[in-house]
Amino acid sequence: MRIPFCLLKNSGALVFLLSTCILSTQVLAAKDNVQKNGDILQFAIPLLSLGSTLVFEDDFEGSKQFLKAFAASELTTLALKKLTHERRPSGSCCDSFPSGHTSAAFMGASFIHYRYGWKYSIPAYVAAAYVGYSRVHSNQHYTRDVVAGAAVGIISSYFFTKKYHGFSVTPYTYAGGVGLQLNTQF
């Protein structure tokens, strides 16, 4: 079944609005800028990943793969939190392991990596690593929680994401200038 592009655009807008509402409550509760930035990136990286599938009108398969990977990452994270019942470093109970912020961020970064290639994912991986750092910095997680969250996100994307072969952008240089080469398959 092929989903109309306008429906995916509207779904993306709905996800964006819901995420913005959730994000605003998290940002208001954050203690410092590092924590606030991590809270923002937790949502921004997956939204960017989903948005990347909407840029290409024919990448509906990528949108479906993203949603499967995101659902797997979130459900695995929630299940592990319930099973382990770990205290946070701040002393609050009992959902420290694994880091949900980090699993979401790394799921988004690794989705870009597996779908569109390594070179497009480097900034997303750097931002995802910052999210992990922000969770330890703000005393919300132990390092093991962050590492486990990253693993959950990466593995979820690995299982559900296939490389996109329909479009590529390659930078190049020539005498006196630079350019971009766009390639597509028909």
Helices and strands as residue ranges (DSSP letters): H 5-29, H 33-55, H 60-84, H 100-116, H 118-137, H 143-160, E 167-174, E 177-184
